[in-house]
Every structure is written in structure tokens, then in C-alpha cells.
Amino acid sequence: MACSATFSLPDRALLAQRWQALEARSDASFFLRWTWVGSWLDSYPIRPELLAVTDEAGRDIALALVGHAMQSRLLGGIATLSLNQSGDGDADRPYVEYNGLLIEAGREEEAIAAALAALARRRDWRALRLSGIAPYSPLTGIPARRKTRVDVSPVYQVDLDAVRAADGDYLSLLSANSRSQIRRAMKDHGGPLPDIAIATPDDIAPWLDEMAALNSGRHADNAWDSATFRDFVATIAARGLPEGTVELLRFTDAGGPVGLLVNFVQGGVAMNYQSAFAEPRTGKDKPGLLCHAAAVGHYAVRGLTRYSLLAGKDRYKQSLSTCEESLEWWLLERFTPRLEAEALLRRLLRRPASA
């Protein structure tokens, strides 16, 4: 059956209906489902276009949002399309991963072919950003003068089947150094891993305020300093808690708070999206490791298959993991004299495309 692809500025109420109807027929990641997408659209003043692939009967078989913005580059602004992002730095701070098209299961090949053809027909862009996509994604197949993988990030994970096979002894699966750090921290906290409380809707506001306070002043570029980002996390928590796709966990022991985690749950995988930890109680205390170790046990008992720390090259993620995969960030460019001059200048200066 033939399909076609179009771009439009959608009606928001109708978009929610269309997106959720297609979502019910898809195997999409959490980051392509309406809980994420709708929370993002409702939290930021953005109006991305809708890329819709439909069959001969006009039924949606693939949907995506496409942002259009002038992106700052080495030699000036370039008209850039961004898949499921806006092109605005603040609005894209939620940081999409496992990106792609929302596609009806079994229609992937024809839907992607139609979407890429529609993108190729547009003459109003010179660069296309594909953030957080899977390796070997067919989305990079669009014709382009230059295709640059600007970043690849590990996604460190814990195999929860292996934890259960070890009779719940997660620490036995880690390196000797990681085991030692966690056991030392457990001793500093009085022995066992911290207790876990799961947020109810009434807990969202005070617990997120606590996360913002704990994160204050700890990072040079702190997302929690942004009021719109905090609103986004509150919105996605409020929508995801009742359906079980978002969990807000608070960790405590006899000495008081240890930390908090915002996690997503989809397809048997729990994904740690945001975290905040109390100040270490001793010089070798690791409250973050304690919280994640407790979360591993929490999800292993529930029968999930993976605990993912999502994309990031942080050493602590690697030390907690028992397996990994990866995600990639691509920049696809059409021919323009300015981009050709920029590419030459980057080679001369030995500057990567991400700089």
C-alpha cells in the first residue's frame, strides 16, 4: 500500500489524539510516546512542524516533530531542521534519547522511506540534526553532501536478569573497586542500602523542590536552574506517575535523606533520567552509588529486565553497569559555499563539527 508524507502545523488537541492512537500500534521508545512529547510541548513555547506519513486511506503510519531554526555555526547561522527537537537550546534541554519516528509496528521500512523523501524535497534547510538515534539508523540515509557523527555515547545498563540469577546479589556482578566503594558507603550509612519511598502525586512538588535544592550550585550548566525545565519534569511526573511510566523515588536511612531519582519505565526497562543526592557524610561516602544500587534491587524484585543509566560517559555509570549499548548524534549537511568553507576551516583548525 502506497504512503505519502506531509508537513503541517498541527492543532494541539488533535495532535494528542493522533499521536496516542498511533502509539497504541507502535513499539516506540518512551521518548517518542505522548507522555514525553506532550509534556515537552506543554512546557516550552515552541511550535515544531508535524511530519506525518499516511497510507492511502489517510491513516497515520508514522509521526514526528520537526523543529526549524537558524543554528549558530562557525561562519554564521544555518537553517537547520531538528528531529523531535526545536533547535532552541533551552527548549531542547530535556535531551531526547532513543529518537526516531513514531511508527506503526511492521511499517518501518516504508514509513522511513517516505519521511526521508519528504525531508529531501524541502528546500528550506541546509543542515539536519538527528540526536540520540540508534547506531546504523536508516534515518541517516537521506542524501547529503556531508554526514558527520558528531558524538557517540555509551548507554550503561544493569542486566536485572543477571541480578536475579545471582539471587539478588547485585554487588557480586561489579568490579572489586565498585563493590568496595558501595560497601564502604553502606557502612558509613549504618549498614544496609537506603529505604525507598515512591512518590504519589501529592509528593511531586515538594520532592522536586528538594531535588532542585540538592542540585543547586553543583554543576556549571545546571538544568535545574531553569524554571521551564523544572516545570517540564513536574509535568512529566504528574502525567507519568498514574500510568506507571514515570517514578519519583526518594531514598532515606536513619541519618536522613540520601537522594532522589526520576526514572522512566517502558517495555521492562527502567531508565534513570534525573538525580539529586545529599552531601557525602564522610570523605569516601558515595550517596549516588547507594541510591542506584538500591534502585537496581527495587526493579529486579519487580521483574524488569534492565536498569538503564541512559546516555552519558560518566565514570560512575560505567562502574555501576553490567552491560551497555550506545546512541549517536548526527549532523547531515547539504552543499552550500558557506558550509564548504566552514568544513575546510575546521580541517585547518582541527576543530570537530561539534565544536
Protein Blocks (a to p, Z undefined) as FASTA:
>chain_A
ZZddddddddfklmmmmmmmmmmmcccdfklcmklmmmmmmmpccdddddddddfkopaf
bdcdddddddddfkoccddddehiahiaklmmnopahiaddddehilmmmmmmmmmmmmm
pckbfbdcdehiaehiaklmpccfbdcdfbdcddddddfklmmmnnopamlmpcfklmmm
mmmmmmmnopaacddddddfklmmmmmmmmmmmmgopafblfklpmklmmmmmmmmmmmm
mnopaccdddddfkbcfbdcddddeehiacdfbdcddddfbfkbcfklmmmmmmmmmmmm
nopabdcebjajbfklmmmpcbdcdddddddddddfklmmmmmmmmmnopafkZZ
